[in-house]
């Protein structure tokens, strides 16, 4: 399967903290709970467009 680089942004402050890869043929936006260095807590990070 082909992989695509995606950028993850904090849902609380909006800063773009992480870059990861995921499959191209997925239906939903990628979301994962990660630590945000700007907020200082673990928040939900969503895939940006």
N, C-alpha and C positions, 0 to 999 in steps of 0.2 A: 504494500500500500504506500501511496505517496504521502509525504509529510509536508506540512506548511508551518512556517514560523508565525506565531501569534504573540501579541503584546497584551499583558494583563494590567488592568488599572484598578486601583482601590475604589470600592463603591462608596466609601465615606468621604475621602478627600479628593479623589480623582487623579492622584499622581500615578504615573506609569512606572511600576517598580520591577516587573518581571517579564522575561521573554522565554517562551517555551515552544514546543512543537506539538502538533496534533494532526490527526488524519484530515484530509481535505473533504471527504464525503460524509461529514457528520451533519445532523439536522439542527441541533441546538447549539447555542453559544456556550463556550467553555467557561466554567466557573469553579473556583477552588478557594478554600480559606487559607490565607497566607499572612505572614507578619508584615505590617506596613511600618517602615522606619520613620515616616513622617507623622503618623498618628500615634505610634508607640504601642499598638495592640494588634491582635490578629483580627483581620476583617475579611470579608468576601471580596475576591478579586475577579473581575469579569473581563472577558475578551473584548478588546476594542476593535473598531472597524478601520 
